[in-house]
Amino acid sequence: MTRAAERNATKDADPMPDLSNDDQWDQIAGETPDGATQRALNLAHRATEKFPELAGRYKSFAGKAAIVSGALMALAGVAVARRMARGQNEEQILEQITSEEIEAAAKTQSRHTRWWRMIGRIARRRRNSEQDTSSSS
């Protein structure tokens, strides 16, 4: 019997707050992204629009509307940022990026591989410096 009383009490309360007051939205503060970040995010959105099947796999539902998941935007952003760091322009990125590259953006190389690459670079530097000193003598 107490359950019915509890339900009636919650029905009387307004479940949705009044969002018509715009003053509360003015209090929300946050940082705006810089120009490079805005370009990368715009490019990430355009890259995901290029692959509708990818957007279908990463779909989430907000009420009746289906929206692309934030995880897909993050993956696309990482893939685009990697290509931008290599010096590619926006047109090249949009032409060459693949859905596999976007999905693999979360994967990184193992530490073992990174260590061996670093050791190889150190060894090359030593050999080059030894060759420079022997050729200058």
C-alpha positions as CSV (number, residue, x, y, z in Angstrom):
1,M,0.0,0.0,0.0
2,T,2.8,2.4,0.6
3,R,4.0,2.0,-3.0
4,A,0.8,3.5,-4.3
5,A,1.2,6.5,-2.0
6,E,4.8,6.9,-3.2
7,R,3.8,6.9,-6.8
8,N,1.1,9.6,-6.2
9,A,3.7,11.8,-4.5
10,T,6.0,11.6,-7.5
11,K,3.2,12.3,-10.0
12,D,2.4,15.6,-8.3
13,A,6.0,16.7,-8.6
14,D,7.1,18.2,-11.9
15,P,9.5,15.6,-13.5
16,M,10.9,18.1,-16.1
17,P,12.4,21.3,-14.9
18,D,11.4,24.5,-16.7
19,L,14.0,25.1,-19.4
20,S,12.4,28.2,-20.8
21,N,14.6,30.4,-18.6
22,D,17.6,31.3,-20.7
23,D,19.5,32.8,-17.8
24,Q,20.6,29.5,-16.6
25,W,22.3,28.7,-19.9
26,D,24.4,31.9,-19.7
27,Q,26.1,30.6,-16.6
28,I,27.6,27.6,-18.4
29,A,31.2,28.3,-19.1
30,G,33.7,26.4,-21.1
31,E,36.7,26.7,-23.4
32,T,36.3,27.2,-27.1
33,P,38.6,25.2,-29.2
34,D,41.3,27.0,-31.2
35,G,41.3,27.2,-35.0
36,A,43.4,24.1,-35.6
37,T,41.2,22.0,-33.3
38,Q,38.0,23.4,-35.0
39,R,39.4,22.5,-38.4
40,A,40.3,19.0,-37.2
41,L,36.8,18.4,-35.7
42,N,35.1,19.7,-38.8
43,L,37.3,17.4,-40.9
44,A,36.4,14.5,-38.5
45,H,32.7,15.1,-39.0
46,R,33.2,15.2,-42.8
47,A,35.2,12.0,-42.7
48,T,32.5,10.2,-40.8
49,E,29.8,11.4,-43.2
50,K,31.9,9.8,-46.0
51,F,31.2,6.3,-44.4
52,P,27.5,5.9,-43.6
53,E,28.0,2.2,-42.7
54,L,30.6,3.2,-40.1
55,A,28.1,5.8,-38.7
56,G,25.5,3.0,-38.6
57,R,27.7,0.8,-36.4
58,Y,28.5,3.6,-33.9
59,K,24.9,4.9,-33.6
60,S,23.4,5.8,-30.2
61,F,19.9,6.8,-29.5
62,A,18.8,9.9,-27.7
63,G,15.0,9.6,-27.3
64,K,13.5,9.2,-30.8
65,A,16.6,10.6,-32.5
66,A,19.5,8.5,-33.6
67,I,22.9,10.3,-33.4
68,V,26.4,9.3,-34.1
69,S,28.3,8.2,-31.0
70,G,30.9,10.4,-29.5
71,A,33.3,7.4,-29.6
72,L,33.2,7.6,-33.4
73,M,33.9,11.3,-33.4
74,A,36.9,10.7,-31.1
75,L,38.3,8.0,-33.3
76,A,37.8,10.1,-36.4
77,G,39.4,13.0,-34.7
78,V,42.5,11.0,-33.8
79,A,42.8,9.6,-37.4
80,V,42.5,13.1,-38.9
81,A,44.9,14.6,-36.4
82,R,47.6,12.0,-37.2
83,R,47.3,12.8,-40.9
84,M,47.4,16.5,-40.2
85,A,50.6,16.0,-38.2
86,R,52.1,14.4,-41.2
87,G,51.4,17.5,-43.2
88,Q,48.5,16.4,-45.3
89,N,46.0,19.0,-46.3
90,E,42.2,18.7,-45.9
91,E,41.4,17.5,-49.4
92,Q,44.1,14.8,-49.3
93,I,42.8,13.6,-45.9
94,L,39.2,13.3,-47.1
95,E,40.2,11.5,-50.3
96,Q,42.6,9.0,-48.7
97,I,41.1,8.2,-45.2
98,T,39.4,4.9,-44.9
99,S,36.9,3.5,-42.5
100,E,39.5,0.9,-41.3
101,E,41.9,3.7,-40.5
102,I,39.2,5.5,-38.4
103,E,38.4,2.3,-36.5
104,A,42.0,1.5,-35.9
105,A,42.8,5.0,-34.6
106,A,42.5,3.8,-31.0
107,K,45.2,1.1,-31.4
108,T,48.7,2.1,-30.7
109,Q,52.0,0.3,-31.3
110,S,53.3,-1.9,-28.5
111,R,55.9,-0.5,-26.2
112,H,58.2,-3.2,-27.3
113,T,58.2,-1.9,-30.9
114,R,58.7,1.7,-29.7
115,W,61.7,0.7,-27.5
116,W,63.4,-1.1,-30.4
117,R,62.8,1.8,-32.8
118,M,64.4,4.2,-30.2
119,I,67.4,1.9,-29.7
120,G,67.8,1.7,-33.5
121,R,67.8,5.5,-33.7
122,I,70.4,5.8,-30.9
123,A,72.6,3.2,-32.7
124,R,72.4,5.1,-36.0
125,R,73.3,8.4,-34.3
126,R,76.3,6.8,-32.7
127,R,77.4,5.3,-36.0
128,N,76.9,8.6,-37.8
129,S,78.8,10.5,-35.2
130,E,81.7,7.9,-35.3
131,Q,81.8,8.2,-39.1
132,D,81.9,12.0,-38.9
133,T,84.7,12.0,-36.4
134,S,86.7,9.4,-38.4
135,S,86.2,11.3,-41.7
136,S,87.2,14.7,-40.2
137,S,90.5,13.2,-38.8
